[in-house]
Amino acid sequence: MHDVIFTISITPEAYLQYYRGAAKAVIVKAEDGRRIRFPAQALQSHIKPEGIHGRFRLLFDKNNKLIKLEKLSS
């Protein structure tokens, strides 16, 4: 299993683009400098009235299949 840590800040209005299907993937810059692309729906359980903000860890298998997205801090 591999992991990537990143910080993200998305306003509720911006997340609506993902929710409506206008954008299907999120691209973030990991703390180690890599650019990571993952399905926007992975963030759905982390949406709050103020949007999505914080530091997250993305876990994926050896085939780069998403396993889990967990919030580390605000």
C-alpha positions in Angstrom: 0.0 0.0 0.0 1.2 3.5 -0.9 0.1 6.8 0.5 0.2 10.5 -0.5 -0.3 13.4 1.9 -1.7 16.7 0.6 -3.5 19.8 1.8 -6.6 21.0 0.0 -9.0 23.9 0.3 -12.2 23.9 -1.8 -15.1 26.3 -1.3 -18.6 24.9 -1.3 -19.3 26.7 -4.6 -16.2 25.1 -6.2 -17.2 21.7 -5.0 -20.5 22.0 -6.7 -18.6 21.8 -10.0 -17.5 18.3 -8.9 -20.9 17.4 -7.5 -22.7 18.3 -10.8 -20.2 16.3 -12.8 -18.6 19.2 -14.5 -15.3 17.9 -13.2 -14.8 14.3 -12.3 -11.3 14.4 -10.9 -9.3 16.4 -8.5 -5.6 17.2 -9.0 -3.5 18.1 -6.0 0.1 18.7 -5.3 1.4 16.2 -2.7 3.8 17.3 0.1 6.5 15.4 -1.7 6.0 17.4 -4.9 4.1 14.9 -7.0 0.8 15.8 -8.8 -1.9 13.4 -7.9 -5.2 12.9 -9.7 -8.1 11.1 -8.0 -11.9 10.8 -8.3 -13.7 13.8 -6.9 -16.3 11.5 -5.3 -13.6 10.5 -2.8 -14.0 13.9 -1.2 -17.8 13.6 -0.8 -17.7 12.3 2.8 -15.5 15.2 3.8 -17.7 18.1 2.6 -18.8 20.5 5.2 -20.9 23.7 5.0 -17.7 25.7 4.7 -16.3 23.4 2.0 -13.4 21.0 2.2 -10.3 22.2 4.0 -7.4 20.4 5.6 -4.6 17.9 5.3 -5.5 14.5 3.9 -3.8 11.1 3.3 -4.7 9.2 0.1 -4.1 5.5 0.3 -3.8 3.4 -2.9 -2.7 -0.1 -3.8 0.3 -1.2 -6.0 -1.9 -0.7 -9.1 -2.7 2.9 -8.1 -6.3 2.0 -7.2 -7.8 4.3 -4.6 -8.3 2.5 -1.3 -9.1 5.3 1.2 -9.0 9.0 1.7 -8.7 10.1 5.3 -8.5 13.5 6.9 -5.4 14.1 9.1 -6.1 17.6 10.3 -7.9 20.9 9.6 
